[in-house]
Amino acid sequence: MRKLPMILSFFSFIFTIQLLQANVPQSVKVRFERLYPEVENPKWNYHNGEIIVATFTSDKGINKAFFDTQGDWLQTRLHLSKELLPKNIRHFIENLSTDEPVTFSGIVYNESGSWFRVESRPNASMAMRTFDEKGKLIEDRTVVFSIEFEDLADRRNIILTRLPGQKKPVRRISDLSMME
């Protein structure tokens, strides 16, 4: 009798995956097939209900292609191990604090070009570092997830952006209500 909930949960999971695969808009599938004709059976999922992500492997590694619901390609991320990154980026990762685990390292590309990115999670935030093709840091952005406000109606997500050569980060504020 204790196995019944586990079996039902398993079948529910399989049904959800099949439903998700079936609910990918045709425009997204067509665009994906044009970009990656050699890829068969990507794994589809939704990110925040608005972005559709196809995960697949290629001869270069694990890829994630991001599309909007109309089928417009937003970007593709190729995960790379630290050893495959330019020397300057490897050195940057090696010098990160042990309290700042790396969650992504690789190449991001879209119609306007490509760049290297390293994402990490220091404390209650996400740090996104962008590097050029030579491994030079061109942007250092941190999104802070937990900020206390006296008035909950005024909750905001603070994004700190520091470009190389700037002494202090530029502070931008965006509404957190979309994340709830």
URNOR-V369832 format. One line per field, one symbol per residue. ss: DSSP state (~ for helix, > for strand, _ for the rest). phi: phi as a letter, one per 20 degrees, with the letter a starting at -180 (. if undefined). A space follows every 10 residues. Layout:
ss: ???
phi: ???
This chain:
ss: _~~~~~~~~~ ~~~~~~~~~~ ~~___~~~~~ ~~~~~_____ __>>>>>___ >>>>>>>>__ >>>>>>>>__ __>>>>>>>_ _~~~__~~~~ ~~~~_____> >>>>>>>>>> __>>>>>>>> >>__>>>>>> >_____>>>> >>>>______ _~~~_>>>>> >>_______> >>>>>_~~~_
phi: .ffgffffff ffffffffff gfefggffff fffffcfeed lfedbddlmc dddddbdcfe qeccddcefe nffeacddfc fgfeeggffg fgffefffec ffdbbrddbb feqbbeccdb celebcdcdd cffenefdbc ccdeeccecf dffdfcdedd ccegneedfe ddccfeffee
